[in-house]
Amino acid sequence: MNSGLVRYACRATVHLNPRNRDMAADSPVTIYEGAWAYCPMGARTEHLWEAIEPVSLTDLKLIEIIVRPREGAPRTREARA
């Protein structure tokens, strides 16, 4: 890992559902392909990882509170096209 920035966000529908977030199982942060990855539910399995613009965990959580979950993390240029 080359920075403390989150580079992937989980987009699995079941992990984005606000009702399921109260049942978070583990830390919301893990490592995926050698980089920090964020799952709002803290699930251990069944992720759908999507590359995002690198962002701090603090900023990612603030974005998640303000914006709908599907739009919660900044997208990479490739994902925007």
PDB file as gemmi writes it, atoms N, CA and C in Angstrom:
CRYST1    1.000    1.000    1.000  90.00  90.00  90.00 P 1                      
ATOM      1  N   MET A   1       0.859  -1.179   0.000  1.00  0.00           N  
ATOM      2  CA  MET A   1       0.000   0.000   0.000  1.00  0.00           C  
ATOM      3  C   MET A   1       0.896   1.229   0.000  1.00  0.00           C  
ATOM      4  N   ASN A   2       0.562   2.149  -0.874  1.00  0.00           N  
ATOM      5  CA  ASN A   2       1.419   3.313  -1.007  1.00  0.00           C  
ATOM      6  C   ASN A   2       0.842   4.573  -0.371  1.00  0.00           C  
ATOM      7  N   SER A   3      -0.336   4.506   0.253  1.00  0.00           N  
ATOM      8  CA  SER A   3      -0.872   5.673   0.955  1.00  0.00           C  
ATOM      9  C   SER A   3      -1.966   5.229   1.918  1.00  0.00           C  
ATOM     10  N   GLY A   4      -2.431   6.155   2.704  1.00  0.00           N  
ATOM     11  CA  GLY A   4      -3.511   5.867   3.631  1.00  0.00           C  
ATOM     12  C   GLY A   4      -4.873   6.172   3.029  1.00  0.00           C  
ATOM     13  N   LEU A   5      -4.942   6.337   1.708  1.00  0.00           N  
ATOM     14  CA  LEU A   5      -6.196   6.683   1.061  1.00  0.00           C  
ATOM     15  C   LEU A   5      -6.971   5.432   0.637  1.00  0.00           C  
ATOM     16  N   VAL A   6      -8.269   5.524   0.717  1.00  0.00           N  
ATOM     17  CA  VAL A   6      -9.142   4.439   0.283  1.00  0.00           C  
ATOM     18  C   VAL A   6      -9.253   4.512  -1.241  1.00  0.00           C  
ATOM     19  N   ARG A   7      -9.065   3.362  -1.901  1.00  0.00           N  
ATOM     20  CA  ARG A   7      -9.066   3.323  -3.363  1.00  0.00           C  
ATOM     21  C   ARG A   7     -10.180   2.468  -3.953  1.00  0.00           C  
ATOM     22  N   TYR A   8     -10.899   1.736  -3.092  1.00  0.00           N  
ATOM     23  CA  TYR A   8     -12.023   0.906  -3.551  1.00  0.00           C  
ATOM     24  C   TYR A   8     -13.188   1.078  -2.593  1.00  0.00           C  
ATOM     25  N   ALA A   9     -14.396   1.014  -3.128  1.00  0.00           N  
ATOM     26  CA  ALA A   9     -15.604   1.047  -2.305  1.00  0.00           C  
ATOM     27  C   ALA A   9     -16.489  -0.118  -2.712  1.00  0.00           C  
ATOM     28  N   CYS A  10     -17.098  -0.748  -1.740  1.00  0.00           N  
ATOM     29  CA  CYS A  10     -17.998  -1.869  -1.998  1.00  0.00           C  
ATOM     30  C   CYS A  10     -19.337  -1.322  -2.477  1.00  0.00           C  
ATOM     31  N   ARG A  11     -19.823  -1.878  -3.592  1.00  0.00           N  
ATOM     32  CA  ARG A  11     -21.105  -1.455  -4.155  1.00  0.00           C  
ATOM     33  C   ARG A  11     -22.156  -2.557  -4.094  1.00  0.00           C  
ATOM     34  N   ALA A  12     -21.891  -3.608  -3.316  1.00  0.00           N  
ATOM     35  CA  ALA A  12     -22.874  -4.683  -3.176  1.00  0.00           C  
ATOM     36  C   ALA A  12     -24.147  -4.105  -2.554  1.00  0.00           C  
ATOM     37  N   THR A  13     -25.254  -4.317  -3.202  1.00  0.00           N  
ATOM     38  CA  THR A  13     -26.523  -3.737  -2.754  1.00  0.00           C  
ATOM     39  C   THR A  13     -26.822  -4.047  -1.301  1.00  0.00           C  
ATOM     40  N   VAL A  14     -26.607  -5.280  -0.893  1.00  0.00           N  
ATOM     41  CA  VAL A  14     -26.907  -5.674   0.488  1.00  0.00           C  
ATOM     42  C   VAL A  14     -26.018  -4.919   1.482  1.00  0.00           C  
ATOM     43  N   HIS A  15     -24.834  -4.526   1.068  1.00  0.00           N  
ATOM     44  CA  HIS A  15     -23.924  -3.803   1.963  1.00  0.00           C  
ATOM     45  C   HIS A  15     -24.214  -2.307   1.992  1.00  0.00           C  
ATOM     46  N   LEU A  16     -24.984  -1.820   1.028  1.00  0.00           N  
ATOM     47  CA  LEU A  16     -25.308  -0.393   0.973  1.00  0.00           C  
ATOM     48  C   LEU A  16     -26.634  -0.068   1.646  1.00  0.00           C  
ATOM     49  N   ASN A  17     -27.429  -1.075   1.917  1.00  0.00           N  
ATOM     50  CA  ASN A  17     -28.735  -0.873   2.520  1.00  0.00           C  
ATOM     51  C   ASN A  17     -28.579  -0.335   3.940  1.00  0.00           C  
ATOM     52  N   PRO A  18     -29.120   0.849   4.213  1.00  0.00           N  
ATOM     53  CA  PRO A  18     -28.968   1.446   5.555  1.00  0.00           C  
ATOM     54  C   PRO A  18     -29.459   0.544   6.684  1.00  0.00           C  
ATOM     55  N   ARG A  19     -30.466  -0.275   6.434  1.00  0.00           N  
ATOM     56  CA  ARG A  19     -30.971  -1.175   7.474  1.00  0.00           C  
ATOM     57  C   ARG A  19     -29.922  -2.204   7.869  1.00  0.00           C  
ATOM     58  N   ASN A  20     -29.122  -2.642   6.911  1.00  0.00           N  
ATOM     59  CA  ASN A  20     -28.104  -3.646   7.184  1.00  0.00           C  
ATOM     60  C   ASN A  20     -26.870  -3.064   7.862  1.00  0.00           C  
ATOM     61  N   ARG A  21     -26.655  -1.786   7.747  1.00  0.00           N  
ATOM     62  CA  ARG A  21     -25.466  -1.171   8.332  1.00  0.00           C  
ATOM     63  C   ARG A  21     -25.447  -1.251   9.851  1.00  0.00           C  
ATOM     64  N   ASP A  22     -26.607  -1.318  10.459  1.00  0.00           N  
ATOM     65  CA  ASP A  22     -26.664  -1.444  11.915  1.00  0.00           C  
ATOM     66  C   ASP A  22     -26.134  -2.795  12.384  1.00  0.00           C  
ATOM     67  N   MET A  23     -26.051  -3.746  11.457  1.00  0.00           N  
ATOM     68  CA  MET A  23     -25.567  -5.078  11.789  1.00  0.00           C  
ATOM     69  C   MET A  23     -24.124  -5.268  11.317  1.00  0.00           C  
ATOM     70  N   ALA A  24     -23.372  -4.190  11.232  1.00  0.00           N  
ATOM     71  CA  ALA A  24     -21.993  -4.269  10.752  1.00  0.00           C  
ATOM     72  C   ALA A  24     -21.227  -5.345  11.515  1.00  0.00           C  
ATOM     73  N   ALA A  25     -20.536  -6.171  10.758  1.00  0.00           N  
ATOM     74  CA  ALA A  25     -19.876  -7.336  11.332  1.00  0.00           C  
ATOM     75  C   ALA A  25     -18.421  -7.094  11.708  1.00  0.00           C  
ATOM     76  N   ASP A  26     -17.778  -6.199  11.030  1.00  0.00           N  
ATOM     77  CA  ASP A  26     -16.337  -6.051  11.186  1.00  0.00           C  
ATOM     78  C   ASP A  26     -15.950  -4.609  10.875  1.00  0.00           C  
ATOM     79  N   SER A  27     -14.668  -4.369  10.775  1.00  0.00           N  
ATOM     80  CA  SER A  27     -14.182  -3.045  10.402  1.00  0.00           C  
ATOM     81  C   SER A  27     -14.656  -2.704   8.993  1.00  0.00           C  
ATOM     82  N   PRO A  28     -15.020  -1.460   8.738  1.00  0.00           N  
ATOM     83  CA  PRO A  28     -15.440  -1.088   7.383  1.00  0.00           C  
ATOM     84  C   PRO A  28     -14.272  -0.998   6.398  1.00  0.00           C  
ATOM     85  N   VAL A  29     -13.060  -1.110   6.901  1.00  0.00           N  
ATOM     86  CA  VAL A  29     -11.882  -0.980   6.049  1.00  0.00           C  
ATOM     87  C   VAL A  29     -11.137  -2.307   5.966  1.00  0.00           C  
ATOM     88  N   THR A  30     -10.736  -2.662   4.751  1.00  0.00           N  
ATOM     89  CA  THR A  30      -9.976  -3.881   4.515  1.00  0.00           C  
ATOM     90  C   THR A  30      -8.979  -3.610   3.399  1.00  0.00           C  
ATOM     91  N   ILE A  31      -8.272  -4.623   2.990  1.00  0.00           N  
ATOM     92  CA  ILE A  31      -7.327  -4.475   1.889  1.00  0.00           C  
ATOM     93  C   ILE A  31      -7.833  -5.287   0.709  1.00  0.00           C  
ATOM     94  N   TYR A  32      -7.849  -4.661  -0.452  1.00  0.00           N  
ATOM     95  CA  TYR A  32      -8.242  -5.317  -1.703  1.00  0.00           C  
ATOM     96  C   TYR A  32      -7.203  -4.961  -2.761  1.00  0.00           C  
ATOM     97  N   GLU A  33      -6.628  -5.961  -3.374  1.00  0.00           N  
ATOM     98  CA  GLU A  33      -5.586  -5.782  -4.390  1.00  0.00           C  
ATOM     99  C   GLU A  33      -4.480  -4.820  -3.921  1.00  0.00           C  
ATOM    100  N   GLY A  34      -4.073  -4.970  -2.673  1.00  0.00           N  
ATOM    101  CA  GLY A  34      -2.964  -4.191  -2.134  1.00  0.00           C  
ATOM    102  C   GLY A  34      -3.282  -2.757  -1.778  1.00  0.00           C  
ATOM    103  N   ALA A  35      -4.566  -2.390  -1.764  1.00  0.00           N  
ATOM    104  CA  ALA A  35      -4.960  -1.011  -1.447  1.00  0.00           C  
ATOM    105  C   ALA A  35      -6.103  -1.036  -0.433  1.00  0.00           C  
ATOM    106  N   TRP A  36      -6.294   0.096   0.258  1.00  0.00           N  
ATOM    107  CA  TRP A  36      -7.396   0.198   1.208  1.00  0.00           C  
ATOM    108  C   TRP A  36      -8.716   0.165   0.467  1.00  0.00           C  
ATOM    109  N   ALA A  37      -9.684  -0.541   1.060  1.00  0.00           N  
ATOM    110  CA  ALA A  37     -11.023  -0.669   0.493  1.00  0.00           C  
ATOM    111  C   ALA A  37     -12.036  -0.465   1.615  1.00  0.00           C  
ATOM    112  N   TYR A  38     -13.188   0.101   1.276  1.00  0.00           N  
ATOM    113  CA  TYR A  38     -14.200   0.460   2.265  1.00  0.00           C  
ATOM    114  C   TYR A  38     -15.526  -0.235   1.954  1.00  0.00           C  
ATOM    115  N   CYS A  39     -16.081  -0.898   2.958  1.00  0.00           N  
ATOM    116  CA  CYS A  39     -17.413  -1.486   2.871  1.00  0.00           C  
ATOM    117  C   CYS A  39     -18.226  -0.915   4.029  1.00  0.00           C  
ATOM    118  N   PRO A  40     -19.306  -0.189   3.747  1.00  0.00           N  
ATOM    119  CA  PRO A  40     -20.065   0.443   4.826  1.00  0.00           C  
ATOM    120  C   PRO A  40     -20.617  -0.529   5.857  1.00  0.00           C  
ATOM    121  N   MET A  41     -20.844  -1.791   5.450  1.00  0.00           N  
ATOM    122  CA  MET A  41     -21.383  -2.774   6.386  1.00  0.00           C  
ATOM    123  C   MET A  41     -20.279  -3.499   7.150  1.00  0.00           C  
ATOM    124  N   GLY A  42     -19.058  -3.401   6.680  1.00  0.00           N  
ATOM    125  CA  GLY A  42     -17.979  -4.114   7.339  1.00  0.00           C  
ATOM    126  C   GLY A  42     -18.070  -5.616   7.132  1.00  0.00           C  
ATOM    127  N   ALA A  43     -18.698  -6.017   6.041  1.00  0.00           N  
ATOM    128  CA  ALA A  43     -18.871  -7.449   5.755  1.00  0.00           C  
ATOM    129  C   ALA A  43     -17.533  -8.077   5.395  1.00  0.00           C  
ATOM    130  N   ARG A  44     -17.440  -9.376   5.584  1.00  0.00           N  
ATOM    131  CA  ARG A  44     -16.209 -10.095   5.265  1.00  0.00           C  
ATOM    132  C   ARG A  44     -16.237 -10.704   3.870  1.00  0.00           C  
ATOM    133  N   THR A  45     -17.424 -10.894   3.310  1.00  0.00           N  
ATOM    134  CA  THR A  45     -17.557 -11.549   2.007  1.00  0.00           C  
ATOM    135  C   THR A  45     -18.609 -10.848   1.155  1.00  0.00           C  
ATOM    136  N   GLU A  46     -18.771 -11.343  -0.060  1.00  0.00           N  
ATOM    137  CA  GLU A  46     -19.811 -10.896  -1.000  1.00  0.00           C  
ATOM    138  C   GLU A  46     -19.696  -9.424  -1.383  1.00  0.00           C  
ATOM    139  N   HIS A  47     -18.467  -8.956  -1.553  1.00  0.00           N  
ATOM    140  CA  HIS A  47     -18.255  -7.572  -1.971  1.00  0.00           C  
ATOM    141  C   HIS A  47     -18.365  -7.427  -3.480  1.00  0.00           C  
ATOM    142  N   LEU A  48     -18.676  -6.236  -3.904  1.00  0.00           N  
ATOM    143  CA  LEU A  48     -18.617  -5.838  -5.301  1.00  0.00           C  
ATOM    144  C   LEU A  48     -17.758  -4.579  -5.307  1.00  0.00           C  
ATOM    145  N   TRP A  49     -16.440  -4.760  -5.441  1.00  0.00           N  
ATOM    146  CA  TRP A  49     -15.502  -3.642  -5.325  1.00  0.00           C  
ATOM    147  C   TRP A  49     -15.492  -2.801  -6.585  1.00  0.00           C  
ATOM    148  N   GLU A  50     -15.452  -1.499  -6.388  1.00  0.00           N  
ATOM    149  CA  GLU A  50     -15.351  -0.545  -7.488  1.00  0.00           C  
ATOM    150  C   GLU A  50     -14.224   0.428  -7.171  1.00  0.00           C  
ATOM    151  N   ALA A  51     -13.342   0.647  -8.141  1.00  0.00           N  
ATOM    152  CA  ALA A  51     -12.258   1.610  -7.955  1.00  0.00           C  
ATOM    153  C   ALA A  51     -12.858   3.012  -7.847  1.00  0.00           C  
ATOM    154  N   ILE A  52     -12.328   3.804  -6.917  1.00  0.00           N  
ATOM    155  CA  ILE A  52     -12.785   5.185  -6.726  1.00  0.00           C  
ATOM    156  C   ILE A  52     -11.575   6.106  -6.748  1.00  0.00           C  
ATOM    157  N   GLU A  53     -11.820   7.391  -6.872  1.00  0.00           N  
ATOM    158  CA  GLU A  53     -10.745   8.366  -6.728  1.00  0.00           C  
ATOM    159  C   GLU A  53     -10.219   8.219  -5.305  1.00  0.00           C  
ATOM    160  N   PRO A  54      -8.921   8.168  -5.105  1.00  0.00           N  
ATOM    161  CA  PRO A  54      -8.379   8.027  -3.747  1.00  0.00           C  
ATOM    162  C   PRO A  54      -8.920   9.114  -2.815  1.00  0.00           C  
ATOM    163  N   VAL A  55      -9.377   8.689  -1.644  1.00  0.00           N  
ATOM    164  CA  VAL A  55      -9.992   9.600  -0.686  1.00  0.00           C  
ATOM    165  C   VAL A  55      -9.678   9.102   0.726  1.00  0.00           C  
ATOM    166  N   SER A  56      -9.588  10.025   1.667  1.00  0.00           N  
ATOM    167  CA  SER A  56      -9.350   9.611   3.054  1.00  0.00           C  
ATOM    168  C   SER A  56     -10.622   8.964   3.598  1.00  0.00           C  
ATOM    169  N   LEU A  57     -10.470   8.104   4.580  1.00  0.00           N  
ATOM    170  CA  LEU A  57     -11.621   7.445   5.187  1.00  0.00           C  
ATOM    171  C   LEU A  57     -12.565   8.467   5.808  1.00  0.00           C  
ATOM    172  N   THR A  58     -12.021   9.480   6.436  1.00  0.00           N  
ATOM    173  CA  THR A  58     -12.842  10.534   7.042  1.00  0.00           C  
ATOM    174  C   THR A  58     -13.697  11.221   5.987  1.00  0.00           C  
ATOM    175  N   ASP A  59     -13.076  11.601   4.871  1.00  0.00           N  
ATOM    176  CA  ASP A  59     -13.829  12.259   3.805  1.00  0.00           C  
ATOM    177  C   ASP A  59     -14.856  11.318   3.193  1.00  0.00           C  
ATOM    178  N   LEU A  60     -14.503  10.058   3.038  1.00  0.00           N  
ATOM    179  CA  LEU A  60     -15.428   9.087   2.471  1.00  0.00           C  
ATOM    180  C   LEU A  60     -16.664   8.939   3.353  1.00  0.00           C  
ATOM    181  N   LYS A  61     -16.471   8.881   4.651  1.00  0.00           N  
ATOM    182  CA  LYS A  61     -17.614   8.764   5.560  1.00  0.00           C  
ATOM    183  C   LYS A  61     -18.474  10.018   5.522  1.00  0.00           C  
ATOM    184  N   LEU A  62     -17.869  11.191   5.395  1.00  0.00           N  
ATOM    185  CA  LEU A  62     -18.640  12.435   5.284  1.00  0.00           C  
ATOM    186  C   LEU A  62     -19.447  12.446   3.994  1.00  0.00           C  
ATOM    187  N   ILE A  63     -18.839  12.035   2.910  1.00  0.00           N  
ATOM    188  CA  ILE A  63     -19.544  11.968   1.628  1.00  0.00           C  
ATOM    189  C   ILE A  63     -20.711  11.008   1.737  1.00  0.00           C  
ATOM    190  N   GLU A  64     -20.507   9.893   2.388  1.00  0.00           N  
ATOM    191  CA  GLU A  64     -21.545   8.878   2.537  1.00  0.00           C  
ATOM    192  C   GLU A  64     -22.741   9.422   3.309  1.00  0.00           C  
ATOM    193  N   ILE A  65     -22.515  10.262   4.278  1.00  0.00           N  
ATOM    194  CA  ILE A  65     -23.600  10.838   5.075  1.00  0.00           C  
ATOM    195  C   ILE A  65     -24.401  11.839   4.245  1.00  0.00           C  
ATOM    196  N   ILE A  66     -23.718  12.608   3.418  1.00  0.00           N  
ATOM    197  CA  ILE A  66     -24.346  13.693   2.675  1.00  0.00           C  
ATOM    198  C   ILE A  66     -25.029  13.215   1.395  1.00  0.00           C  
ATOM    199  N   VAL A  67     -24.433  12.252   0.725  1.00  0.00           N  
ATOM    200  CA  VAL A  67     -24.895  11.827  -0.597  1.00  0.00           C  
ATOM    201  C   VAL A  67     -25.485  10.427  -0.514  1.00  0.00           C  
ATOM    202  N   ARG A  68     -26.347  10.089  -1.442  1.00  0.00           N  
ATOM    203  CA  ARG A  68     -26.907   8.738  -1.489  1.00  0.00           C  
ATOM    204  C   ARG A  68     -25.794   7.710  -1.612  1.00  0.00           C  
ATOM    205  N   PRO A  69     -25.980   6.497  -1.076  1.00  0.00           N  
ATOM    206  CA  PRO A  69     -24.919   5.486  -1.079  1.00  0.00           C  
ATOM    207  C   PRO A  69     -24.338   5.177  -2.446  1.00  0.00           C  
ATOM    208  N   ARG A  70     -25.118   5.101  -3.491  1.00  0.00           N  
ATOM    209  CA  ARG A  70     -24.589   4.748  -4.810  1.00  0.00           C  
ATOM    210  C   ARG A  70     -23.640   5.822  -5.317  1.00  0.00           C  
ATOM    211  N   GLU A  71     -23.851   7.059  -4.897  1.00  0.00           N  
ATOM    212  CA  GLU A  71     -23.008   8.159  -5.326  1.00  0.00           C  
ATOM    213  C   GLU A  71     -21.986   8.524  -4.255  1.00  0.00           C  
ATOM    214  N   GLY A  72     -21.906   7.736  -3.209  1.00  0.00           N  
ATOM    215  CA  GLY A  72     -21.120   8.066  -2.035  1.00  0.00           C  
ATOM    216  C   GLY A  72     -19.648   8.279  -2.235  1.00  0.00           C  
ATOM    217  N   ALA A  73     -19.032   7.569  -3.161  1.00  0.00           N  
ATOM    218  CA  ALA A  73     -17.595   7.696  -3.332  1.00  0.00           C  
ATOM    219  C   ALA A  73     -17.285   8.266  -4.706  1.00  0.00           C  
ATOM    220  N   PRO A  74     -16.299   9.126  -4.761  1.00  0.00           N  
ATOM    221  CA  PRO A  74     -15.934   9.687  -6.056  1.00  0.00           C  
ATOM    222  C   PRO A  74     -15.521   8.585  -7.023  1.00  0.00           C  
ATOM    223  N   ARG A  75     -15.931   8.714  -8.248  1.00  0.00           N  
ATOM    224  CA  ARG A  75     -15.621   7.717  -9.266  1.00  0.00           C  
ATOM    225  C   ARG A  75     -14.297   8.006  -9.933  1.00  0.00           C  
ATOM    226  N   THR A  76     -13.708   6.959 -10.491  1.00  0.00           N  
ATOM    227  CA  THR A  76     -12.498   7.158 -11.271  1.00  0.00           C  
ATOM    228  C   THR A  76     -12.888   7.720 -12.628  1.00  0.00           C  
ATOM    229  N   ARG A  77     -11.929   8.243 -13.335  1.00  0.00           N  
ATOM    230  CA  ARG A  77     -12.218   8.773 -14.669  1.00  0.00           C  
ATOM    231  C   ARG A  77     -12.790   7.690 -15.569  1.00  0.00           C  
ATOM    232  N   GLU A  78     -12.260   6.460 -15.470  1.00  0.00           N  
ATOM    233  CA  GLU A  78     -12.749   5.372 -16.305  1.00  0.00           C  
ATOM    234  C   GLU A  78     -14.215   5.079 -16.037  1.00  0.00           C  
ATOM    235  N   ALA A  79     -14.611   5.124 -14.764  1.00  0.00           N  
ATOM    236  CA  ALA A  79     -15.989   4.815 -14.406  1.00  0.00           C  
ATOM    237  C   ALA A  79     -16.947   5.920 -14.833  1.00  0.00           C  
ATOM    238  N   ARG A  80     -16.448   7.149 -14.971  1.00  0.00           N  
ATOM    239  CA  ARG A  80     -17.302   8.259 -15.375  1.00  0.00           C  
ATOM    240  C   ARG A  80     -17.606   8.218 -16.865  1.00  0.00           C  
ATOM    241  N   ALA A  81     -16.707   7.673 -17.638  1.00  0.00           N  
ATOM    242  CA  ALA A  81     -16.855   7.697 -19.110  1.00  0.00           C  
ATOM    243  C   ALA A  81     -17.985   6.829 -19.586  1.00  0.00           C  
TER     244      ALA A  81                                                      
END                                                                             
